[in-house]
Amino acid sequence: MPPSSGRLLSAPQNEPVVGATVQYVIDTLTTRIVSGEYGVDERLPSERALAQDLGVARNTVREALDQLEERGMIRRRAGSGSFVTWDPSGTQAAVSTVAAETGPLQLQVVRGIFEPEMVRLAIINMPPRAIEALGETLSQMEAVQADAGAFVRLEEEFHRQIAAGTGNPLLIACYTLVIDARRQSFRGAMYRRHLTPNRIAAYQRGYNALFNAIAARDIEAASEFMKLTLIEDQKLLMQED
C-alpha cells in the first residue's frame, strides 16, 4: 500500500469548475438510478429535497434533471415531478447469473482492466463536491476497527463513487456488475478469514493515500494504488488455494 501522507481536502486552485457541480448531480443521480436505488417509474425526490441532500442550489438540480431527461434516464411531468424511465429489471436476471458464474481469477482480470482506467477518468472528471463526498465515505471507512463486513460495504461504496466520478453511465453500469460479482460468497468468506483489524488498518492507510491522489489530480499515484490493491487481493486468493 502507498504510504499515507495526510488527507487533502480540496483540489488544486487552478482546477476548472465550470459545470462541475451540475456534473456531480448528474453522476450521483445516474448512479442511484443504475444501482436501483431509484426504481423504474419511481418519483424522484423534489428539486428542493435533492438540493438539500446534495448540498447544491435548486437551479443546479434543475439543470441536471434536464440533462438526465435528454439521456432518457427520467421523464419530467409538469406539476408531478420527475420519474425514472431507465429500467434495469430486464437485465437483472442475466446480471445476477453472470456475477454468480464469475470465478475469483476472472473477477481479478476484469478488475485489472477496469479499475486503473476508471480512477484515471474519475480524476479528470470528478467535480469538487464529488471529491468531498468521497472523503466523507473515507472517514466512515477509517472509523471501522474490526467489522470486516462494514468495511467491505464502505469499500464498495468508495469504488462506486469513483465509478460515478467518471461521468460515463455505461462504465457505471458495468462496474455495478463488477461490484455484484465481488459480493459472491467466495469473497465474503475470504474476507472473514483474512480481513483482520491489522489488515483493515493497512487498507485504511492505503485508501487515504488514494483519496489524496484523487484530490491532487495525481493520475499516476492513483493508478498505482489500484494496481497494488489488486495485487493484495491476488495474494489473499493464493492463500485460499
C-alpha positions as CSV (number, residue, x, y, z in Angstrom):
1,M,0.0,0.0,0.0
2,P,1.3,3.5,-0.7
3,P,2.1,5.5,2.4
4,S,-0.4,7.8,3.9
5,S,0.6,11.5,3.8
6,G,-2.4,13.3,5.5
7,R,-5.7,13.9,3.7
8,L,-6.1,16.6,1.2
9,L,-9.5,18.3,1.5
10,S,-9.6,20.3,-1.7
11,A,-8.4,20.1,-5.3
12,P,-5.9,22.4,-6.9
13,Q,-6.9,26.0,-7.1
14,N,-6.5,26.1,-10.9
15,E,-9.0,23.3,-11.4
16,P,-11.8,24.2,-13.9
17,V,-15.1,24.3,-12.1
18,V,-17.5,25.4,-14.9
19,G,-20.4,22.9,-15.0
20,A,-18.7,20.7,-12.3
21,T,-21.4,20.9,-9.8
22,V,-24.1,20.1,-12.3
23,Q,-22.0,17.1,-13.4
24,Y,-21.7,16.0,-9.8
25,V,-25.5,15.9,-9.5
26,I,-25.8,14.1,-12.8
27,D,-23.3,11.5,-11.8
28,T,-24.9,11.0,-8.3
29,L,-28.4,10.5,-9.7
30,T,-27.2,8.3,-12.5
31,T,-25.5,6.0,-10.0
32,R,-28.6,5.9,-7.9
33,I,-30.8,5.0,-10.9
34,V,-28.4,2.4,-12.3
35,S,-27.9,0.8,-8.9
36,G,-31.7,0.5,-8.5
37,E,-31.9,2.9,-5.5
38,Y,-34.5,4.8,-7.6
39,G,-36.6,2.2,-9.4
40,V,-38.4,2.4,-12.8
41,D,-41.5,4.7,-12.6
42,E,-40.4,5.9,-9.2
43,R,-40.8,9.6,-8.5
44,L,-37.5,11.3,-7.6
45,P,-37.3,13.5,-4.6
46,S,-38.3,17.1,-5.2
47,E,-35.8,19.6,-6.5
48,R,-35.8,21.2,-3.1
49,A,-35.1,17.8,-1.3
50,L,-32.4,16.9,-3.8
51,A,-30.7,20.3,-3.5
52,Q,-30.6,19.9,0.3
53,D,-29.4,16.3,0.1
54,L,-26.6,17.1,-2.4
55,G,-25.7,20.5,-1.0
56,V,-26.3,22.4,-4.2
57,A,-28.6,25.1,-5.5
58,R,-32.1,24.2,-6.9
59,N,-31.2,25.6,-10.3
60,T,-28.2,23.2,-10.4
61,V,-30.6,20.3,-9.7
62,R,-32.9,21.5,-12.4
63,E,-30.2,21.7,-15.0
64,A,-29.0,18.2,-14.1
65,L,-32.5,16.8,-14.4
66,D,-32.8,18.4,-17.8
67,Q,-29.7,16.5,-18.8
68,L,-30.9,13.2,-17.4
69,E,-34.2,13.6,-19.3
70,E,-32.3,14.2,-22.5
71,R,-30.4,11.0,-21.9
72,G,-33.6,9.0,-21.4
73,M,-33.0,8.3,-17.7
74,I,-36.0,10.2,-16.4
75,R,-39.2,11.8,-17.6
76,R,-40.3,15.2,-16.2
77,R,-44.1,15.7,-15.8
78,A,-45.3,19.3,-15.2
79,G,-46.8,19.6,-11.8
80,S,-46.0,16.0,-10.8
81,G,-42.2,15.8,-10.7
82,S,-39.5,13.6,-12.2
83,F,-39.9,9.9,-12.8
84,V,-37.3,7.2,-13.6
85,T,-37.7,5.7,-17.0
86,W,-34.5,3.7,-17.1
87,D,-35.4,0.1,-16.4
88,P,-32.6,-2.3,-15.3
89,S,-35.1,-5.2,-14.4
90,G,-34.9,-6.7,-17.9
91,T,-31.3,-7.4,-17.5
92,Q,-31.2,-8.1,-13.7
93,A,-31.5,-11.9,-14.0
94,A,-28.7,-12.0,-16.6
95,V,-26.6,-9.8,-14.5
96,S,-27.1,-12.0,-11.4
97,T,-26.3,-15.1,-13.5
98,V,-23.1,-13.5,-14.8
99,A,-22.0,-12.5,-11.3
100,A,-22.7,-15.9,-9.9
101,E,-20.7,-17.6,-12.7
102,T,-17.7,-15.3,-12.4
103,G,-14.8,-17.0,-10.6
104,P,-12.2,-15.3,-8.4
105,L,-9.5,-15.1,-11.0
106,Q,-12.0,-14.0,-13.7
107,L,-13.0,-11.2,-11.4
108,Q,-9.4,-10.2,-10.9
109,V,-8.8,-10.0,-14.6
110,V,-11.8,-7.7,-15.1
111,R,-10.9,-5.5,-12.2
112,G,-7.4,-5.2,-13.6
113,I,-8.9,-3.9,-16.9
114,F,-11.5,-1.5,-15.3
115,E,-10.1,0.0,-12.1
116,P,-6.9,1.8,-13.2
117,E,-8.7,3.3,-16.2
118,M,-11.7,4.1,-14.0
119,V,-9.7,6.1,-11.5
120,R,-7.9,7.9,-14.3
121,L,-11.2,9.1,-15.8
122,A,-12.6,10.0,-12.4
123,I,-9.6,12.2,-11.7
124,I,-10.2,14.0,-14.9
125,N,-13.9,14.4,-14.5
126,M,-14.8,14.5,-10.7
127,P,-16.1,17.8,-9.5
128,P,-15.0,19.1,-6.1
129,R,-18.3,18.2,-4.4
130,A,-17.9,14.6,-5.5
131,I,-14.4,14.5,-4.1
132,E,-15.8,15.9,-0.8
133,A,-18.4,13.1,-0.8
134,L,-15.7,10.6,-1.4
135,G,-13.8,12.0,1.6
136,E,-16.9,11.5,3.7
137,T,-17.1,7.9,2.8
138,L,-13.4,7.5,3.6
139,S,-14.0,9.0,7.0
140,Q,-16.6,6.3,7.7
141,M,-14.1,3.6,6.5
142,E,-11.5,5.0,8.8
143,A,-13.9,4.6,11.8
144,V,-14.2,0.9,11.2
145,Q,-11.9,-1.1,13.5
146,A,-12.8,-4.8,13.4
147,D,-16.0,-5.2,11.4
148,A,-15.0,-6.8,8.1
149,G,-18.5,-6.7,6.7
150,A,-18.9,-3.0,7.4
151,F,-15.5,-2.2,5.9
152,V,-16.3,-4.1,2.7
153,R,-19.6,-2.4,2.3
154,L,-18.0,1.0,2.6
155,E,-15.2,-0.1,0.3
156,E,-17.8,-0.9,-2.3
157,E,-19.4,2.5,-1.9
158,F,-16.0,4.2,-2.2
159,H,-15.4,2.4,-5.5
160,R,-18.9,3.1,-6.7
161,Q,-18.4,6.8,-6.1
162,I,-15.2,6.7,-8.2
163,A,-17.1,5.0,-11.0
164,A,-19.7,7.7,-10.8
165,G,-17.0,10.3,-11.0
166,T,-16.1,9.1,-14.5
167,G,-19.4,10.6,-15.7
168,N,-19.8,7.6,-18.0
169,P,-23.2,5.9,-17.5
170,L,-22.1,2.8,-19.3
171,L,-19.0,2.4,-17.2
172,I,-21.1,3.0,-14.1
173,A,-23.5,0.2,-15.1
174,C,-20.6,-2.2,-16.0
175,Y,-18.8,-1.5,-12.7
176,T,-22.1,-2.2,-10.8
177,L,-21.8,-5.7,-12.2
178,V,-18.2,-5.9,-11.0
179,I,-19.4,-5.0,-7.5
180,D,-22.2,-7.6,-7.7
181,A,-19.5,-10.2,-8.6
182,R,-17.3,-9.0,-5.7
183,R,-20.2,-9.8,-3.4
184,Q,-20.1,-13.5,-4.2
185,S,-19.7,-16.0,-1.4
186,F,-16.1,-16.8,-2.1
187,R,-15.0,-13.2,-1.4
188,G,-17.1,-12.9,1.7
189,A,-15.6,-16.0,3.2
190,M,-12.1,-14.9,2.2
191,Y,-12.5,-11.5,3.9
192,R,-14.0,-13.1,7.1
193,R,-10.8,-15.2,7.3
194,H,-8.2,-12.6,6.3
195,L,-9.6,-9.1,6.9
196,T,-8.2,-8.8,10.4
197,P,-8.0,-5.5,12.3
198,N,-4.4,-5.0,11.3
199,R,-5.2,-5.6,7.7
200,I,-8.2,-3.2,7.9
201,A,-5.8,-0.6,9.3
202,A,-3.4,-1.2,6.3
203,Y,-6.3,-0.8,3.8
204,Q,-7.4,2.4,5.6
205,R,-4.0,3.9,5.2
206,G,-3.9,2.9,1.5
207,Y,-7.4,4.4,0.8
208,N,-6.3,7.6,2.5
209,A,-3.4,7.7,0.1
210,L,-5.7,7.0,-2.9
211,F,-8.0,9.8,-1.8
212,N,-5.1,12.2,-1.6
213,A,-4.0,11.3,-5.1
214,I,-7.6,11.8,-6.4
215,A,-7.9,15.2,-4.6
216,A,-4.5,16.2,-6.0
217,R,-5.5,15.0,-9.5
218,D,-2.4,12.7,-9.5
219,I,-3.3,10.1,-12.0
220,E,-0.1,8.1,-11.8
221,A,-0.2,7.7,-8.0
222,A,-3.9,6.8,-8.0
223,S,-3.5,4.2,-10.8
224,E,-0.5,2.7,-8.9
225,F,-2.6,2.3,-5.8
226,M,-5.4,0.5,-7.8
227,K,-2.8,-1.9,-9.1
228,L,-1.3,-2.5,-5.7
229,T,-4.8,-3.2,-4.3
230,L,-5.3,-5.8,-7.0
231,I,-2.0,-7.4,-6.0
232,E,-3.1,-7.6,-2.4
233,D,-6.4,-9.3,-3.3
234,Q,-4.5,-11.7,-5.5
235,K,-2.3,-12.7,-2.6
236,L,-5.4,-13.4,-0.5
237,L,-6.8,-15.6,-3.3
238,M,-3.5,-17.5,-3.4
239,Q,-3.7,-18.1,0.3
240,E,-7.1,-19.7,-0.3
241,D,-5.6,-22.3,-2.7
